[in-house]
Amino acid sequence: NVYYMFFAYILKSMKDEKYYYGSTDNIVDRVIYHNKKKVKSTKSRVPLILHYSEEFETRAEAVRRERFFKYIDGYLWLKNEKII
């Protein structure tokens, strides 16, 4: 039985110190992809580092967590936990 992992992640731009929230099934390749300027919303902000990630068993859970980070409740949670 193959076991897949999915991730909700936060990248931090070393250029402008801002964050990017996303989800993926391959976090290493995704960070590389971002840093190769292949993602429209981050290509002008490279280099990017993986700042934070959480692991999930399903894509739906990872996407749900990514969306949470993007809303005020998630932002406040990330601040409260001193993640951002």
C-alpha positions in Angstrom: 0.0 0.0 0.0 1.6 3.3 -1.1 1.4 6.1 1.4 1.2 9.6 0.1 1.8 12.7 2.0 0.5 16.2 1.3 1.7 19.5 2.7 0.5 22.9 3.5 3.5 25.2 3.5 4.7 28.7 4.0 7.6 30.1 2.1 9.4 33.3 3.1 11.0 35.6 0.6 14.5 36.6 1.4 14.0 39.6 -0.9 11.0 41.2 0.7 10.5 39.2 4.0 6.9 38.4 3.0 5.2 35.0 3.1 3.6 32.8 0.5 1.1 30.1 1.4 0.6 26.9 -0.6 0.0 23.2 -0.7 1.7 20.3 -2.5 2.4 16.6 -2.6 6.2 17.1 -3.0 7.5 19.9 -0.9 11.2 19.7 -2.0 10.3 19.9 -5.7 7.8 22.7 -5.0 10.3 24.9 -3.3 12.8 24.3 -6.1 10.0 25.2 -8.6 9.3 28.4 -6.8 13.0 29.4 -6.8 13.3 28.7 -10.5 10.8 31.5 -11.0 8.1 29.2 -12.4 5.3 30.5 -10.1 3.8 33.8 -11.2 3.1 35.1 -7.8 6.6 34.5 -6.3 8.9 34.8 -9.3 9.8 38.4 -8.5 10.4 37.5 -4.8 13.2 34.8 -5.0 15.1 33.5 -3.2 12.4 31.8 -1.1 13.0 29.5 1.8 10.7 26.9 3.4 9.6 28.7 6.5 7.0 26.3 7.9 5.0 23.1 6.8 2.4 20.7 8.1 1.8 17.2 6.8 -1.5 15.7 5.9 -2.8 12.3 4.6 -5.1 13.9 1.9 -4.8 16.7 -0.6 -8.1 18.1 0.6 -6.8 18.5 4.2 -3.6 20.2 2.9 -5.7 22.6 0.7 -8.0 23.3 3.6 -5.1 24.2 5.9 -3.5 26.4 3.1 -6.8 28.3 2.9 -7.0 28.7 6.7 -3.5 30.3 6.6 -4.8 32.8 4.0 -7.8 34.0 6.1 -7.7 36.3 9.2 -8.2 33.4 11.7 -5.3 31.5 10.3 -3.1 34.7 10.1 -3.9 35.4 13.8 -3.2 31.7 14.7 0.2 31.9 12.9 1.0 35.1 14.7 -0.1 33.7 18.1 2.0 30.6 17.6 5.0 32.8 16.6 5.2 31.1 13.2 5.1 34.3 11.3 
